[in-house]
Amino acid sequence: MKNIFFVGDELVAGHGDPKALGWSGRVAARTLPLGPDLRFHTLAVPGETTAELSSRWDEEALRRVGPAGLKEADNYVLFAIGRHDLSKRVSPTMTRLHLANTLDRAAALGFRTMMAGPPPITAVDNRAVAEYAALCDEAATRRSVPYIDMYGPLARHDQWATDMATTGGEVPLQAGYGLMAWLVLHSTWHEWLGLQPAST
């Protein structure tokens, strides 16, 4: 069995999506046919910072894995980093520390880890989001963790901008979540999971 955890904020939960799938539901739906032993778990807390994510994700994941799960299952976690360190004025130094602690804890538990950076958010200064995304990329690179850039491709995408303008700049709509799912599915996602992508 393979347990796959999506850990993050309201974007992992799919807030604002009329189909109630978000990007994680779309990714799971496209991936499930490739492996009958896949089990997806969404661990989302709206508005959380990297410190809050770091302090709670492992307990929640371990409760779902169960006592024997660390030995008898393959466990994967994709940390989708939100932008709330910016709105809550967490310093870059502390963000680096929290990300390092999160990734180190996952490695110590034997979880295979991937990280997705924050997408552009109209409600936040995009220059600050770009710098924050670069910090996330750096943290992942230092530990040889696969990284998905959500900022660069979406900052230049008209449909993403339209979605964000429609919702007031906090969360995307159906099309925006579809774009995020596309970025995950066209990253090293399948290779990371040891799966052969479906031919299109």
C-alpha positions as CSV (number, residue, x, y, z in Angstrom):
1,M,0.0,0.0,0.0
2,K,1.1,3.6,-0.7
3,N,-0.3,6.3,1.5
4,I,-0.1,9.8,-0.1
5,F,-0.6,12.8,2.0
6,F,-1.4,16.3,0.8
7,V,-0.5,18.8,3.6
8,G,-1.3,22.5,3.4
9,D,-3.8,25.3,3.8
10,E,-7.1,26.2,2.2
11,L,-5.8,25.7,-1.3
12,V,-5.2,22.0,-0.5
13,A,-8.8,21.8,0.8
14,G,-10.1,23.3,-2.4
15,H,-11.9,26.3,-1.0
16,G,-13.7,28.3,-3.6
17,D,-13.8,25.4,-6.1
18,P,-17.5,25.0,-7.4
19,K,-16.7,21.2,-7.9
20,A,-15.3,20.9,-4.4
21,L,-12.3,19.0,-5.7
22,G,-9.5,21.5,-5.5
23,W,-6.2,20.6,-7.1
24,S,-5.5,17.7,-4.7
25,G,-8.8,16.0,-5.6
26,R,-8.1,16.4,-9.3
27,V,-4.6,15.0,-8.9
28,A,-5.9,12.0,-6.9
29,A,-8.6,11.3,-9.4
30,R,-6.1,11.2,-12.3
31,T,-3.6,9.1,-10.3
32,L,-5.8,6.5,-8.7
33,P,-6.4,4.4,-11.9
34,L,-2.6,3.9,-12.1
35,G,-2.3,2.1,-8.8
36,P,-5.0,0.1,-7.0
37,D,-2.9,0.3,-3.8
38,L,-2.9,4.1,-3.5
39,R,-4.6,5.8,-0.5
40,F,-4.9,9.6,-0.6
41,H,-5.2,11.7,2.6
42,T,-5.8,15.4,2.6
43,L,-4.5,17.2,5.7
44,A,-5.5,20.9,5.3
45,V,-5.8,23.7,7.8
46,P,-6.9,27.1,6.4
47,G,-4.7,30.0,7.3
48,E,-1.8,28.1,8.8
49,T,1.8,29.2,8.8
50,T,4.8,27.0,8.2
51,A,5.3,26.8,12.0
52,E,1.7,25.6,12.5
53,L,2.1,23.1,9.6
54,S,5.3,21.8,11.1
55,S,3.8,21.3,14.5
56,R,0.8,19.2,13.5
57,W,1.3,17.3,10.2
58,D,3.3,14.3,11.6
59,E,0.8,13.5,14.3
60,E,-2.1,13.6,11.9
61,A,-0.3,11.5,9.3
62,L,0.8,8.9,11.8
63,R,-2.8,8.5,13.1
64,R,-3.9,7.6,9.6
65,V,-0.9,5.3,8.8
66,G,-1.5,3.3,12.0
67,P,1.1,1.5,14.2
68,A,2.2,-0.9,11.5
69,G,2.1,1.6,8.7
70,L,5.6,2.9,8.9
71,K,6.9,-0.6,8.3
72,E,4.3,-2.2,6.0
73,A,3.3,0.7,3.7
74,D,5.2,3.2,1.6
75,N,4.4,6.7,2.8
76,Y,4.6,9.9,0.7
77,V,3.9,13.5,1.7
78,L,3.5,16.5,-0.6
79,F,3.8,19.7,1.4
80,A,1.9,22.5,-0.4
81,I,3.2,25.7,1.2
82,G,0.7,28.5,1.6
83,R,1.3,32.2,1.8
84,H,0.3,32.8,5.4
85,D,3.9,33.4,6.6
86,L,3.6,36.6,4.6
87,S,0.3,37.8,6.0
88,K,1.3,37.0,9.5
89,R,4.8,38.6,9.1
90,V,6.9,35.5,9.8
91,S,10.5,36.3,9.1
92,P,12.4,34.5,6.3
93,T,14.8,33.1,8.8
94,M,11.9,31.5,10.8
95,T,10.3,30.3,7.6
96,R,13.5,28.5,6.6
97,L,13.7,26.9,10.1
98,H,10.1,25.7,9.9
99,L,10.6,24.3,6.4
100,A,13.8,22.6,7.4
101,N,12.2,21.0,10.5
102,T,9.2,19.8,8.5
103,L,11.4,18.1,5.8
104,D,13.8,16.7,8.4
105,R,10.9,15.2,10.4
106,A,9.4,13.6,7.3
107,A,12.8,12.1,6.4
108,A,13.3,10.8,9.9
109,L,9.9,9.0,9.7
110,G,10.8,7.5,6.3
111,F,8.3,9.5,4.3
112,R,9.2,10.3,0.7
113,T,8.7,14.0,0.4
114,M,7.8,16.5,-2.3
115,M,7.1,20.3,-1.9
116,A,4.9,22.7,-3.9
117,G,5.5,26.4,-3.5
118,P,2.9,29.1,-3.1
119,P,1.0,30.3,-6.2
120,P,0.6,34.0,-6.9
121,I,-2.1,35.5,-4.7
122,T,-3.7,38.8,-5.7
123,A,-4.4,39.7,-2.1
124,V,-0.7,39.6,-1.3
125,D,2.1,41.6,-3.0
126,N,3.4,39.3,-5.7
127,R,7.0,40.4,-5.3
128,A,6.8,39.1,-1.8
129,V,5.2,35.9,-2.9
130,A,7.9,35.4,-5.5
131,E,10.7,35.8,-2.9
132,Y,8.8,33.5,-0.6
133,A,8.5,30.9,-3.3
134,A,12.2,31.1,-4.0
135,L,12.9,30.5,-0.3
136,C,10.7,27.3,-0.5
137,D,12.6,26.2,-3.6
138,E,15.9,26.7,-1.8
139,A,14.7,24.7,1.2
140,A,13.6,21.8,-1.0
141,T,16.8,21.9,-3.0
142,R,19.0,21.8,0.0
143,R,17.5,18.4,1.0
144,S,17.1,17.0,-2.5
145,V,13.3,17.1,-2.3
146,P,11.4,17.5,-5.6
147,Y,9.9,20.9,-5.9
148,I,6.9,22.1,-7.9
149,D,7.0,25.8,-8.9
150,M,3.4,27.1,-8.6
151,Y,4.4,30.8,-8.8
152,G,6.3,31.2,-12.1
153,P,3.8,29.5,-14.5
154,L,0.7,30.9,-12.8
155,A,2.0,34.5,-12.5
156,R,1.9,34.6,-16.3
157,H,-1.4,32.8,-16.9
158,D,-4.4,34.9,-17.9
159,Q,-7.0,32.3,-16.6
160,W,-5.3,32.3,-13.2
161,A,-5.5,36.1,-13.1
162,T,-9.1,36.0,-14.1
163,D,-10.0,33.4,-11.4
164,M,-8.3,35.4,-8.7
165,A,-9.8,38.7,-9.7
166,T,-13.3,37.1,-9.6
167,T,-12.8,35.8,-6.1
168,G,-11.1,38.9,-4.6
169,G,-7.6,37.5,-4.8
170,E,-7.7,34.9,-2.0
171,V,-8.5,31.6,-3.7
172,P,-9.0,30.4,-7.4
173,L,-12.1,28.9,-9.0
174,Q,-12.5,25.7,-11.0
175,A,-10.1,26.7,-13.8
176,G,-7.4,27.9,-11.4
177,Y,-7.4,24.6,-9.4
178,G,-7.3,22.8,-12.7
179,L,-4.1,24.7,-13.6
180,M,-2.6,23.8,-10.2
181,A,-3.4,20.1,-10.7
182,W,-1.8,20.2,-14.2
183,L,1.4,21.6,-12.7
184,V,1.5,18.7,-10.2
185,L,0.7,16.0,-12.7
186,H,3.3,17.4,-15.2
187,S,6.1,17.6,-12.6
188,T,8.0,14.6,-11.4
189,W,4.8,13.4,-9.7
190,H,4.6,10.0,-11.4
191,E,8.3,9.3,-11.1
192,W,8.2,10.2,-7.4
193,L,5.4,7.7,-6.8
194,G,7.0,5.0,-9.0
195,L,4.1,5.1,-11.4
196,Q,3.9,5.0,-15.2
197,P,1.7,7.9,-16.4
198,A,-1.2,7.0,-18.5
199,S,-0.7,7.5,-22.2
200,T,-2.6,10.4,-23.7
